[in-house]
Amino acid sequence: MQIQDAIKTRLSIRRYANETIPDTDMEILLKALQLSPSANNAQNWEFVFVGDPDLKHNLIKACSSQRFVGDCAYLIAAVVDPAQKWHMVDITIALTNLTLQAVELGYGTCWIGAFDENQVKQLLKVPPQKKIVVCMTLGTPTGKHVPRSRKPIDSFVYRDQFGRSWNQR
């Protein structure tokens, strides 16, 4: 699969099959995280992959009662040291790598920003000085998932100055 195909076919998956992810695929996904670029190569990221069904069930409430959190193969909590300046960018790049690698392997993901950080930290025993930036589900998609429409490029990409259409020369 070409990277452009992965970008085009990536969707936010909220329905997962009751399937595990083989270790060989997990190694590829974890390598995608490891190889991610970061500011000053600080690699300011740690990831808690939650596969335990009972723990995932307990995380549903902490993740705004989003039931698919309990259905995915893994709920991933993305953890950083918030004292490092570029932590939000670095963790986002790493999870984007994981997301695109997942698509190539036939898996789906969904970014979860609606969660109670303190509850998730408590359940996963994340130290208080750390920050959970985002959570993400990972697993085998099931059912039909329909792509949503996208804004036209000219409505958000400008050439040389803000508001000047990309196609304006």
C-alpha positions in Angstrom: 0.0 0.0 0.0 1.3 3.5 -0.8 1.2 6.1 1.9 -1.3 8.2 -0.1 -3.7 5.2 0.0 -3.3 4.8 3.7 -4.1 8.5 4.1 -7.1 8.3 1.9 -8.5 5.2 3.5 -7.9 6.0 7.2 -11.2 6.5 9.1 -12.1 6.9 12.7 -13.2 3.4 13.6 -15.8 3.0 16.3 -16.8 -0.6 15.7 -14.3 -3.4 16.2 -14.3 -7.1 15.7 -13.5 -9.3 18.7 -10.0 -10.2 17.5 -6.5 -9.9 18.8 -3.6 -8.4 16.9 -0.8 -11.0 16.2 2.6 -10.3 17.8 4.2 -9.9 14.4 1.8 -7.0 13.6 2.3 -5.5 17.0 6.0 -5.4 16.5 5.5 -3.5 13.2 3.1 -1.0 14.9 5.5 -0.5 17.9 8.4 0.1 15.4 6.3 2.9 13.8 6.1 4.6 17.2 9.8 4.1 17.8 10.8 5.6 14.5 8.8 8.7 14.8 10.6 12.1 14.7 10.6 14.3 17.7 12.0 17.7 18.8 15.7 17.4 19.6 15.2 13.6 19.3 13.8 13.7 22.8 11.4 10.9 22.1 9.1 12.3 24.9 6.5 9.6 24.7 5.3 6.6 26.6 2.4 4.5 25.6 0.2 2.2 27.8 -1.5 -0.4 25.6 -4.5 -1.8 27.5 -5.7 -5.2 26.2 -7.2 -6.5 29.5 -11.0 -6.7 28.9 -11.9 -5.8 32.5 -9.6 -2.8 32.5 -10.9 -1.6 29.1 -14.4 -2.0 30.5 -13.5 0.2 33.4 -12.0 2.8 31.0 -15.3 3.2 29.1 -16.7 5.6 31.8 -13.4 7.5 32.0 -13.6 7.9 28.2 -17.0 9.7 28.2 -18.9 6.4 28.1 -17.7 5.6 24.5 -18.5 1.9 24.4 -16.1 1.0 21.6 -13.3 1.6 24.1 -14.2 -1.8 25.5 -14.5 -3.5 22.1 -11.1 -2.6 20.6 -8.0 -4.9 20.8 -6.1 -2.1 22.6 -6.9 1.2 24.2 -3.7 3.3 24.0 -3.0 6.0 26.5 -0.4 8.5 25.1 1.8 9.7 28.0 4.3 12.6 28.0 6.4 14.7 30.3 4.6 18.0 30.1 7.7 20.0 31.1 9.2 19.3 27.6 8.2 22.1 25.3 7.1 20.1 22.2 5.3 17.3 23.9 2.0 17.9 22.1 3.6 17.8 18.7 5.8 14.9 19.4 3.1 12.6 20.7 0.8 13.6 17.8 3.5 12.7 15.2 4.1 9.3 16.9 0.4 8.4 16.9 0.0 9.5 13.3 2.8 7.1 12.4 1.0 4.4 14.3 -2.4 5.2 12.7 -1.1 5.1 9.1 0.9 1.9 9.8 -2.3 0.4 11.3 -4.2 1.2 8.1 -1.6 -0.6 6.0 -1.9 -3.7 8.2 -5.7 -3.6 8.0 -6.4 -2.3 11.4 -8.4 0.8 12.5 -7.9 3.5 15.1 -9.9 6.3 16.7 -8.4 9.3 18.4 -10.1 10.0 21.8 -9.9 13.4 23.2 -13.0 13.1 25.4 -11.6 11.4 28.6 -11.1 12.2 32.2 -7.4 12.3 32.5 -7.3 11.8 36.3 -9.5 8.7 36.1 -7.5 7.2 33.2 -4.2 8.0 35.1 -5.6 6.3 38.2 -6.7 3.2 36.4 -3.5 2.9 34.5 -1.2 3.9 37.4 0.3 6.8 35.5 2.5 8.9 37.7 1.0 12.3 38.7 3.8 14.3 37.1 3.1 12.8 33.7 0.3 13.9 31.3 -2.0 11.8 29.2 -2.4 13.9 26.0 -4.8 11.6 24.1 -6.1 8.1 24.0 -6.6 6.0 20.9 -8.4 2.7 20.1 -6.7 0.1 17.9 -8.2 -3.0 16.5 -9.8 -4.8 13.5 -12.7 -2.8 12.0 -16.1 -4.5 11.6 -19.2 -3.3 9.9 -19.5 -0.5 7.4 -17.5 2.7 7.9 -18.3 5.6 5.6 -15.8 8.4 4.9 -17.0 11.9 5.8 -16.8 14.8 3.4 -13.7 17.0 3.5 -13.4 20.8 3.1 -12.1 22.1 -0.2 -8.3 22.7 -0.1 -8.7 26.4 -1.1 -10.8 26.9 2.1 -7.8 26.2 4.4 -4.5 26.4 2.4 -3.2 29.7 1.4 -0.2 30.9 -0.7 2.2 33.5 0.6 -0.3 35.1 3.0 -3.3 34.2 5.1 -6.5 34.3 3.1 -4.8 34.2 -0.4 -6.1 31.2 -2.3 -3.6 28.5 -3.1 -4.7 28.7 -6.7 -4.4 32.5 -6.9 -1.1 33.4 -8.7 
